[in-house]
Amino acid sequence: MTNVTVSKQIRPGSRLGAMLLDHIIMVTILMFFSIPGMISGFANTFKITHEQAGPQFMGGPWEYLSMLGIALYLCKDCINGRSIAKRILSLQVVDNLTGQAASPVKCLVRNLFIVLWPIEVLVALANTGRRLGDRVAGTRLVVFETTNERPKVNIGQVLISVVIAYGFVFLLTLPFKGMMAAMEAEKINYVEASYNDRVSKETEKLFADGLGQYLAASIEVYDQVQNKPFKYVSVVFQLRENYFESSQDFEQIKSATMSLLSANFPRGKFVGRIKYVYQTGGSMQIRTMSLD
């Protein structure tokens, strides 16, 4: 049986400080992986388009990079049982039985319980060496001893842990992906090649002549919708004043615009979407309606 040296007791204040510093450093790293998605999201925030845009999850196409950042968070202790914060504070995660640096997989299992952050804090303060994740993974936190430094990092085990963590994060996102897929399914699949430029321009002129002092209209008409006997109309009304402030004013604008639309697009023959947009300075308000 391996003899385990009794380690110095970690004080509750130091334990809490280690958890906070670990969290701050790893969230900063996670933000680095999330920046491309955030930039993409901000760049599209004030774009007024005809796209049937739905809510994006974790930065849309950049979500897989964001998930890698979360996976690295979960694997923060995988190199010699020491995250960046633990190296700063001279701490180490070790195997509870052998006292040697915990394996990357055990460190990963330990950190999966970060999702129970409030409970983990309480357990760690009650026993500074072993929080809930330590009890499940068979690890403990100790004051680092130079004699416990591994001479060589097992890169293979570290990479396996990152892959497992990434798979775990991916599985957690599946319910949200299902919700996004359901929203995508609600979009109207029109045939882009059926765009009718003449009708689109004529309808825009109709609104410019009738309601030009209140709004500017951008209209796209498509003559075919996939698998449905309809045409598709996309309308964007850029309001010249904030008619959203008064429900009565907005209802009047909506009534006027719907009357003109109905004159050109009889009910039962068209489907589509209408966006009412008011943009000023650094803000934009949008209301979307279905046309059917």
N, C-alpha and C positions, 0 to 999 in steps of 0.2 A: 504493500500500500504506500502511495506517495505521501511524504510528509509535507504539509502545507504550512509555510511560515505565517504567523499571525501578523496581519498588517496593521498599520496605524489607523486609528479611528478617524473617519472623515466627519468634520463638524457639520451640523445641519445648515449653517449659513454658507459654508463652502459648497455643500451639495446643491443647494438651491442656486447659488451663483453659477455653478458648473452647468446646470440644466439650462439656465437662462442664456449664458454665453454660447453654449452649444446651439441653442435655438436661433439666436440672433445671427451667428456666423453662417449656419446652414440655410436660413431663410434668405440671407444676402446672396448666397451662391445660387439658391433656387430662383431668385429674382433675375439673376444673370441669364439663366436658361429661359426665363419667361419673357425677357425684354423683346425679342423679335415678334412674338405674338401680340404683346402690348402695343408695340409700335404700329403693327399692322391694323390692330383694332382702332387705335387713335386716328390713324391716317384715313380710315373709312368712316369715322364718326360723322363728319360734316359733309360727306359726299351725298348729293341728292341724285339718285339713280332710279331706273325703272326695275331694278332687280327685286325679285321676291325674297328679300333678305330675311332670314330668321336669326334667332340668337345663336351666337357662336360659343362653342365649348372650349375653354382653355386656349383661346387664341386661334381657333379654327385650324388651318393647315399646320400651324406651329405646335399643336397640342402634343405631338410625339416628342418634341424637344423639351417641352415643359414636364412631361412625364419622366424623362431622363433625370431632370433636376430633382424630382421627388424621390426617384430611386436612389440617387446619390445621397440624399438626406437620410434615407433608411440605412444606407451602407456607410454612414459617417465614421463608424468605429472599426471598419473591416481591416484596416492596415495596423496590425500589431495591437488591436484593441484600443486604439487611441485616435480620437477625432482631433481636429485643430484645437478646439477649446480644451480638451483633456491634455494635449501637449503643453498648452500655455499654463494650465493649472497643475501639471505633474500628476495626472490621474491615469488609470488604465482599467479596461474591462478584462477580467481574467476568468478562466474556467473555475467554477466553484469547487470542483474536486481536485484538480491538479495544481491550481494556482498559477498555471502558465497563461500566456496571452490567449484570449478567447479566439476561436476560429472565426473566419469571416461569416460563415452561415449562422453561428450562434449569435454573433453581434447583430446580424440582420433580424433574426427572430426576436431578439431583445428589443430592437427599435420599432418593430411593428406595433408595439403597444403604445407608441407615441400618440396614436389616435385617442387614447384614453388619458390625455394630458393632465386634467385635474386630479384624477385618481392616482396617476403615477407620481405626481408631486406630493400628495399626502402620504403615500406609501414610502417614498424616498426620504421624507422628513422623519418618518417613524423609524426607518432603518436605512441609514445613509449608504450602506453598502449594497443593498439589494432592493430595487423597486420591483414592481409586478413583472415587468419584462424579464428581469434577471431570474426570477423564480421559475418562469416558464422555460427560459433558454438554458438554465443551469449555469449562470454567470454571476459575477459580483463586481463591484467597483472598488478599487483599492488605490492607495497612494503608490505612484509609480516607483519601481526599484530598477536601477540601471542593469541589474543582473537579469532582469526579465525581458530585456530587449532582444527580439528575434534578429539574428544576423541577416536573414534573407526573407523578403516578403514573397509569399506564395501568390503570384499574380493570377494563376489559374483559378484558385479558390476565390479570390477577390472578384474576378470577372464573372464567375458563376453566381456569386451573391448578387452582383449588380443585375444580371439577367433575370434571376429569380425575383428580385425586388421590382424590376420593370414589369415583369409578368403580373405580379401582384397588383401593382398600380393600374395596369391595363384592365385587369378583371374588375377592379373597383369602379372604373369609368364606364363599364358596359351598360349599366342601367341608364346613365346619362346619355350615352350614345344612342340607346334605343329611343329615348325621348326625342333627341335631335332627328333621328331617322323618321319618326312619326310626323314631325313637323315638316320635314322635307317632302314626305309623301303627300302633304296637303297642297303643295305647290302645283300650279297649273302648268302642264307641259305643252306649251305652244310650239309650233314649227317656225323656227327663226327665218327660214327661207321664204315664209309666206308673208313677210312684212309688207304692208301696203302703205307706201310712202305718200301716195296721192290723198288717200282718205285721212291719213294722219295729219298732213299739212292743212287740209281743208277744215278739219275739226279744230285744230289749233287757231286758225283764223276766225272760226265761229266764236270761240271764246274771247279772242282778242277784241273782236268787234262788240260783243255783248257785255263782257265783264272785265275788260282790260284795265279799267281803273281800280279794280279790286284785287286782281290776281294775274299771274302769268301762267299759262297752261303749256305743259309739255305732254304730248300724246303719241303713243305708239299703238298701231292697230295691226294685228296679225290675222290672216284669213283662215288659218287652220289651227285646231287644237288636237293633239294626238288622241285618237280613239274616241273623240266626241264630236258631235255635229254642231260645234259652236265656233264663233270667232273670238279672239282674245283682245281685250282693250286694256292698256295700262295708262293711267292718267296721273300726272303729278301737278298739283296746283300749288304754286309758290305765292302765298298770301302777301299782299303789300302792307297789311296791318295785322296786328295780333288779335284776330277774331276768336282765338281760344279763350281769351280772358272773360268773355261773356257768352254763356250758353245760348242766349237768344241771338246774338250776332252770328255765332257759328251755325246755328240752325238755319238762319236766313241765307248765309253763303252756301251751305250744303243744299238747301232747297233750290236755289238759283242754278247751281252747277248741275244738279241731278236733272232738272228740267231740260237744260240744253243737251245733256247727254242722251236723255230719253228720246229727244227729237231725232237724233242721228242713229242711235243704237236701240232698237225696239227690244223690250223684255222677251226673254226666251230664246234669243238668237246670239247673245253675247255673254261671255264671262270675263272677269278681269278684276283689277284692283285699282283703288283710288287712294292717293296720298295727298293729304293737306299738310303743307309745310310752311312754318314761319321761322325764318332765320334772321338773327340779328347779332352783331358782335361775335362773341364766342359761345353763343347758345343756339339751339335749334329744337323746335317742337314739331312733332309729327303725329298725325292721326291717320290711321289706315282703315279703309273699308273695302268690303268685297262688292263686286259688281256682278249680279247674277239675275 
